[in-house]
Amino acid sequence: MSLPEAFTQRLEQIVPRERFGNVLSTFDLPKQVTFRVNPLQTTPEALEAELTASAIAFERIEWGVLQGVYRIDPADKLRLTQTEAFYRGHFYIQNLSSMIAPVLLAPEPEETVLDLAAAPGGKTLILASMMQNTGWLSAVEPSRERFFRMCDNLKSQGVTNAHTYMTDGRSVGKKCPLMFDRILLDAPCSSEARFKSFDEKSTMFWTLHKVKETSKLQRRLLLSAFDALKPGGKLLYSTCSFSPEENESPLQHLLERHGEHLKTLPLVLPFDNVQKPLTRWGKEIFDERIQNAVRILPTDTIDGFFICLLEKSKNA
Ligand code: SAM
């Protein structure tokens, strides 16, 4: 089994030449399992005691911005999900790059926050815990099955400040203009960073046509997020795809429409497997402001990811 050839050819044009071999090899490996403590239900110390009592060997990941993050051997994942701590929602299994997006958005208690593409709710949980279950957290998801899975997750993890909506994120900007202090748009994407060369199912729906169709949806979701954002508010855009059509291009589209009211903010990440966004792709030349975004390159622990943080001007 292998990755689609069109995908690897494009990846070679996106990733720096000296890193391409390493990046490609990560698709052949099972990823380390990482998880984080749920501060709404317990503390890192109490979780560590529970894991030790269940004979789960864990390694603490020291991550300045995010406390209570752990790694275990993938072979122990099943046992981890059979522990009492798992059933009680004391931790949430999630990749490190997924944890970083809500942390960089940095919502505060009592704010009004929107998670515009929220299911299954892994990032909503972090937003809720950073808000200490206060304020107003809207979580939007149009897929019925995923919506109910998200509701179950939020409930079992002790989230009480979330209001859930089964609706299309493209309609939210018009329905709720200028309403939110912070918005997370962890956009639906072609999930290229989740590909595994040993799992045909992970790549079977990928086509270049789908990447381009997804790009159109992402553009519309970004415009909706802009409309829903308060003046002075912050918007974090992320995807788990490498394609510039899903990352730099939708941001370019947003800046062409509303650039006079937007700036991008520089990001500091606690690891160095990152590259700057592309300055051009094909005939498209990207706005300089997009250079503040980061493309996270995959390792044996961290999934590939793309993140951009934007701020709307106070007089928008
Ligand atoms: N943020 C989630 C988490 O960390 O658990 C993952 C979100 S996933 C990358 C993108 C989600 O967007 C999917 O659940 C998908 O069903 C949803 N989606 C698809 N089309 C959408 C739309 N038009 N509006 C809002 N969400 C949409």
Residues whose N, C-alpha, C, O or C-beta is under 5 A from the ligand:
A	BS01	SAM	L116 A117 A118 A119 P120 G121 G122 K123 V140 E141 P142 S143 R146 T167 D168 G169 R170 D186 A187 P188
